[in-house]
Amino acid sequence: MTHSSTLTTRESSQHDREAKRLKTISPKKIMAGKAVKSISKAVGEYQYPWQAKLAKYKDEFAKGVWGYWELGAWKPLSISARHRARIRKEVLLADQDWPYDPAQKEMRTKRKGHKHDKISAEKRARTAELMQKMPQMLADYRKRRWQKKMNEEEAKAKADD
């Protein structure tokens, strides 16, 4: 017997048990189930009255997200953060504008990481740049060495005279 056939047997036995259980359910339980379904349908169709709440707390939302300073004392908002978030969510779901959020800061441009990684990358870039100049640098070096050699030979020839 393979593993897949064991699963099939197990599923069929669960199906049989579920069928027996459904046969033994009383009509009162079925009616209760229908009542729960109708209540859940009514709750699902319930619309949160966000327009009324928005109009009511508009001045409060304009004061800030967490609270505000008044006469040198910090005052929290008269509406809780949970209720504020729920109204905000409903407004945004209705494709309306929510102007009460604070302005967002600029994103961080400085990358995190180790300094040696940055220095290593800069060194590799500098090395690649210098390798492009290498043939000219070698030619200049050879020319300087040749001129030095010629100057030494001339000085030696003058010294011998």
NORFENVEN-V900977 format. One record per residue. N is the residue number from 1. RES is the residue in one small letter. SS is DSSP state (hx for helix, st for strand, lp for the rest). OMEGA is omega in whole degrees, -180 to 180 (NA if undefined). Layout:
# NORFENVEN-V900977
n=N res=RES ss=SS omega=OMEGA
n=N res=RES ss=SS omega=OMEGA
This chain:
# NORFENVEN-V900977
n=1 res=m ss=lp omega=-178
n=2 res=t ss=lp omega=-179
n=3 res=h ss=hx omega=-178
n=4 res=s ss=hx omega=179
n=5 res=s ss=hx omega=176
n=6 res=t ss=hx omega=179
n=7 res=l ss=hx omega=-180
n=8 res=t ss=hx omega=179
n=9 res=t ss=hx omega=-180
n=10 res=r ss=hx omega=180
n=11 res=e ss=hx omega=-179
n=12 res=s ss=hx omega=179
n=13 res=s ss=hx omega=176
n=14 res=q ss=hx omega=179
n=15 res=h ss=hx omega=179
n=16 res=d ss=hx omega=179
n=17 res=r ss=hx omega=179
n=18 res=e ss=hx omega=179
n=19 res=a ss=hx omega=178
n=20 res=k ss=hx omega=-180
n=21 res=r ss=hx omega=-180
n=22 res=l ss=hx omega=179
n=23 res=k ss=hx omega=-176
n=24 res=t ss=hx omega=180
n=25 res=i ss=lp omega=-179
n=26 res=s ss=lp omega=179
n=27 res=p ss=hx omega=179
n=28 res=k ss=hx omega=179
n=29 res=k ss=hx omega=179
n=30 res=i ss=hx omega=179
n=31 res=m ss=hx omega=179
n=32 res=a ss=hx omega=178
n=33 res=g ss=hx omega=179
n=34 res=k ss=hx omega=179
n=35 res=a ss=hx omega=179
n=36 res=v ss=hx omega=179
n=37 res=k ss=hx omega=-179
n=38 res=s ss=hx omega=178
n=39 res=i ss=hx omega=-179
n=40 res=s ss=hx omega=178
n=41 res=k ss=hx omega=179
n=42 res=a ss=hx omega=179
n=43 res=v ss=hx omega=179
n=44 res=g ss=hx omega=180
n=45 res=e ss=hx omega=-179
n=46 res=y ss=lp omega=178
n=47 res=q ss=lp omega=178
n=48 res=y ss=lp omega=-175
n=49 res=p ss=lp omega=-174
n=50 res=w ss=hx omega=-180
n=51 res=q ss=hx omega=180
n=52 res=a ss=hx omega=-180
n=53 res=k ss=hx omega=180
n=54 res=l ss=hx omega=179
n=55 res=a ss=hx omega=-177
n=56 res=k ss=hx omega=-173
n=57 res=y ss=hx omega=-177
n=58 res=k ss=hx omega=179
n=59 res=d ss=hx omega=-179
n=60 res=e ss=hx omega=179
n=61 res=f ss=hx omega=-178
n=62 res=a ss=hx omega=-178
n=63 res=k ss=lp omega=179
n=64 res=g ss=lp omega=-178
n=65 res=v ss=lp omega=-174
n=66 res=w ss=lp omega=-178
n=67 res=g ss=st omega=-177
n=68 res=y ss=st omega=178
n=69 res=w ss=st omega=176
n=70 res=e ss=st omega=-179
n=71 res=l ss=lp omega=177
n=72 res=g ss=lp omega=179
n=73 res=a ss=st omega=179
n=74 res=w ss=st omega=179
n=75 res=k ss=st omega=175
n=76 res=p ss=st omega=178
n=77 res=l ss=lp omega=180
n=78 res=s ss=lp omega=178
n=79 res=i ss=lp omega=-177
n=80 res=s ss=lp omega=-179
n=81 res=a ss=hx omega=-180
n=82 res=r ss=hx omega=180
n=83 res=h ss=hx omega=177
n=84 res=r ss=hx omega=-180
n=85 res=a ss=hx omega=-179
n=86 res=r ss=hx omega=178
n=87 res=i ss=hx omega=179
n=88 res=r ss=hx omega=180
n=89 res=k ss=hx omega=-179
n=90 res=e ss=hx omega=179
n=91 res=v ss=hx omega=-180
n=92 res=l ss=hx omega=177
n=93 res=l ss=hx omega=178
n=94 res=a ss=lp omega=-180
n=95 res=d ss=lp omega=176
n=96 res=q ss=lp omega=-180
n=97 res=d ss=lp omega=178
n=98 res=w ss=lp omega=-174
n=99 res=p ss=lp omega=-171
n=100 res=y ss=lp omega=177
n=101 res=d ss=lp omega=178
n=102 res=p ss=lp omega=179
n=103 res=a ss=lp omega=-179
n=104 res=q ss=lp omega=178
n=105 res=k ss=lp omega=176
n=106 res=e ss=lp omega=178
n=107 res=m ss=lp omega=179
n=108 res=r ss=lp omega=178
n=109 res=t ss=lp omega=-180
n=110 res=k ss=lp omega=-179
n=111 res=r ss=lp omega=173
n=112 res=k ss=lp omega=177
n=113 res=g ss=lp omega=-179
n=114 res=h ss=lp omega=-178
n=115 res=k ss=hx omega=-176
n=116 res=h ss=hx omega=176
n=117 res=d ss=hx omega=179
n=118 res=k ss=hx omega=-180
n=119 res=i ss=hx omega=179
n=120 res=s ss=hx omega=179
n=121 res=a ss=hx omega=178
n=122 res=e ss=hx omega=179
n=123 res=k ss=hx omega=179
n=124 res=r ss=hx omega=179
n=125 res=a ss=hx omega=179
n=126 res=r ss=hx omega=179
n=127 res=t ss=hx omega=179
n=128 res=a ss=hx omega=179
n=129 res=e ss=hx omega=-180
n=130 res=l ss=hx omega=179
n=131 res=m ss=hx omega=176
n=132 res=q ss=hx omega=-178
n=133 res=k ss=hx omega=-171
n=134 res=m ss=hx omega=-180
n=135 res=p ss=hx omega=179
n=136 res=q ss=hx omega=179
n=137 res=m ss=hx omega=179
n=138 res=l ss=hx omega=179
n=139 res=a ss=hx omega=178
n=140 res=d ss=hx omega=180
n=141 res=y ss=hx omega=-180
n=142 res=r ss=hx omega=180
n=143 res=k ss=hx omega=179
n=144 res=r ss=hx omega=179
n=145 res=r ss=hx omega=-179
n=146 res=w ss=hx omega=179
n=147 res=q ss=hx omega=179
n=148 res=k ss=hx omega=180
n=149 res=k ss=hx omega=179
n=150 res=m ss=hx omega=179
n=151 res=n ss=hx omega=178
n=152 res=e ss=hx omega=180
n=153 res=e ss=hx omega=179
n=154 res=e ss=hx omega=179
n=155 res=a ss=hx omega=179
n=156 res=k ss=hx omega=180
n=157 res=a ss=hx omega=178
n=158 res=k ss=hx omega=-180
n=159 res=a ss=hx omega=180
n=160 res=d ss=hx omega=-179
n=161 res=d ss=lp omega=NA
